């Protein structure tokens, strides 16, 4: 799941070397924190949050295979 979010984020931004993805796991859930450069924040969020929602949807689909719940936060 972490790899999926990282690949998607690096493909969207202008500075892929500044993309940082942290994953905090618990029993049946995990939290994925996505950090990007401030000037790339708009590209990751998108208009009305559409790209952020799409990233969350893909991460949830990857987590469903492992029967876990996932939350993606853009920091």
Phi and psi in degrees as GROMACS dihedral restraints (atoms count N, CA, C in turn):
[ dihedral_restraints ]
;  ai    aj    ak    al  type     phi  dphi    fc
    3     4     5     6     1   -61.4    20    10
    4     5     6     7     1   -42.1    20    10
    6     7     8     9     1   -64.6    20    10
    7     8     9    10     1   -38.5    20    10
    9    10    11    12     1   -63.0    20    10
   10    11    12    13     1   -46.7    20    10
   12    13    14    15     1   -64.8    20    10
   13    14    15    16     1   -39.4    20    10
   15    16    17    18     1   -65.6    20    10
   16    17    18    19     1   -42.8    20    10
   18    19    20    21     1   -63.5    20    10
   19    20    21    22     1   -44.3    20    10
   21    22    23    24     1   -63.1    20    10
   22    23    24    25     1   -44.3    20    10
   24    25    26    27     1   -65.7    20    10
   25    26    27    28     1   -42.7    20    10
   27    28    29    30     1   -65.5    20    10
   28    29    30    31     1   -29.4    20    10
   30    31    32    33     1   -74.0    20    10
   31    32    33    34     1   -23.4    20    10
   33    34    35    36     1   -88.9    20    10
   34    35    36    37     1   -31.5    20    10
   36    37    38    39     1   -93.2    20    10
   37    38    39    40     1   165.9    20    10
   39    40    41    42     1   -84.9    20    10
   40    41    42    43     1   -25.9    20    10
   42    43    44    45     1  -118.6    20    10
   43    44    45    46     1    78.8    20    10
   45    46    47    48     1   -67.0    20    10
   46    47    48    49     1   -18.9    20    10
   48    49    50    51     1   -72.9    20    10
   49    50    51    52     1   -15.2    20    10
   51    52    53    54     1   -97.5    20    10
   52    53    54    55     1     7.5    20    10
   54    55    56    57     1   -81.9    20    10
   55    56    57    58     1   125.4    20    10
   57    58    59    60     1  -125.8    20    10
   58    59    60    61     1   127.7    20    10
   60    61    62    63     1  -122.4    20    10
   61    62    63    64     1   123.0    20    10
   63    64    65    66     1  -114.8    20    10
   64    65    66    67     1   141.5    20    10
   66    67    68    69     1  -124.3    20    10
   67    68    69    70     1   126.9    20    10
   69    70    71    72     1  -114.1    20    10
   70    71    72    73     1   114.4    20    10
   72    73    74    75     1   -99.7    20    10
   73    74    75    76     1   142.8    20    10
   75    76    77    78     1  -124.9    20    10
   76    77    78    79     1  -165.1    20    10
   78    79    80    81     1   -56.6    20    10
   79    80    81    82     1   -68.7    20    10
   81    82    83    84     1  -113.3    20    10
   82    83    84    85     1    11.7    20    10
   84    85    86    87     1  -142.7    20    10
   85    86    87    88     1   165.0    20    10
   87    88    89    90     1  -149.3    20    10
   88    89    90    91     1   152.5    20    10
   90    91    92    93     1  -114.6    20    10
   91    92    93    94     1   127.6    20    10
   93    94    95    96     1  -113.0    20    10
   94    95    96    97     1   120.7    20    10
   96    97    98    99     1  -102.4    20    10
   97    98    99   100     1   127.2    20    10
   99   100   101   102     1  -113.3    20    10
  100   101   102   103     1   121.3    20    10
  102   103   104   105     1  -118.5    20    10
  103   104   105   106     1   132.3    20    10
  105   106   107   108     1  -132.1    20    10
  106   107   108   109     1   171.1    20    10
  108   109   110   111     1   -64.0    20    10
  109   110   111   112     1   146.9    20    10
  111   112   113   114     1   -56.5    20    10
  112   113   114   115     1   -35.8    20    10
  114   115   116   117     1   -74.7    20    10
  115   116   117   118     1   -14.4    20    10
  117   118   119   120     1   -97.4    20    10
  118   119   120   121     1    -0.6    20    10
  120   121   122   123     1   -60.3    20    10
  121   122   123   124     1   -40.9    20    10
  123   124   125   126     1   -64.7    20    10
  124   125   126   127     1   -32.8    20    10
  126   127   128   129     1   -70.9    20    10
  127   128   129   130     1   -32.8    20    10
  129   130   131   132     1   -79.3    20    10
  130   131   132   133     1   -34.4    20    10
  132   133   134   135     1   -80.7    20    10
  133   134   135   136     1   -45.1    20    10
  135   136   137   138     1    80.4    20    10
  136   137   138   139     1   174.5    20    10
  138   139   140   141     1   -69.3    20    10
  139   140   141   142     1   125.7    20    10
  141   142   143   144     1    55.8    20    10
  142   143   144   145     1    25.1    20    10
  144   145   146   147     1    75.9    20    10
  145   146   147   148     1    19.6    20    10
  147   148   149   150     1   -67.4    20    10
  148   149   150   151     1   -41.3    20    10
  150   151   152   153     1   -70.7    20    10
  151   152   153   154     1   -40.0    20    10
  153   154   155   156     1   -60.9    20    10
  154   155   156   157     1   -40.5    20    10
  156   157   158   159     1   -65.3    20    10
  157   158   159   160     1   -38.4    20    10
  159   160   161   162     1   -66.9    20    10
  160   161   162   163     1   -39.6    20    10
  162   163   164   165     1   -62.7    20    10
  163   164   165   166     1   -42.6    20    10
  165   166   167   168     1   -63.7    20    10
  166   167   168   169     1   -39.6    20    10
  168   169   170   171     1   -64.1    20    10
  169   170   171   172     1   -43.2    20    10
  171   172   173   174     1   -65.3    20    10
  172   173   174   175     1   -40.8    20    10
  174   175   176   177     1   -65.3    20    10
  175   176   177   178     1   -39.1    20    10
  177   178   179   180     1   -66.3    20    10
  178   179   180   181     1   -35.7    20    10
  180   181   182   183     1   -66.9    20    10
  181   182   183   184     1   -39.0    20    10
  183   184   185   186     1   -68.2    20    10
  184   185   186   187     1   -35.4    20    10
  186   187   188   189     1   -72.8    20    10
  187   188   189   190     1   -27.9    20    10
  189   190   191   192     1   -63.8    20    10
  190   191   192   193     1   -31.0    20    10
  192   193   194   195     1   -64.2    20    10
  193   194   195   196     1   -32.2    20    10
  195   196   197   198     1   -96.7    20    10
  196   197   198   199     1     6.0    20    10
  198   199   200   201     1    55.4    20    10
  199   200   201   202     1    49.4    20    10
  201   202   203   204     1  -127.9    20    10
  202   203   204   205     1   159.9    20    10
  204   205   206   207     1  -102.1    20    10
  205   206   207   208     1   141.0    20    10
  207   208   209   210     1  -128.9    20    10
  208   209   210   211     1   143.9    20    10
  210   211   212   213     1  -126.0    20    10
  211   212   213   214     1   129.7    20    10
  213   214   215   216     1  -110.5    20    10
  214   215   216   217     1   123.3    20    10
  216   217   218   219     1  -116.0    20    10
  217   218   219   220     1   133.9    20    10
  219   220   221   222     1   -99.9    20    10
  220   221   222   223     1   113.6    20    10
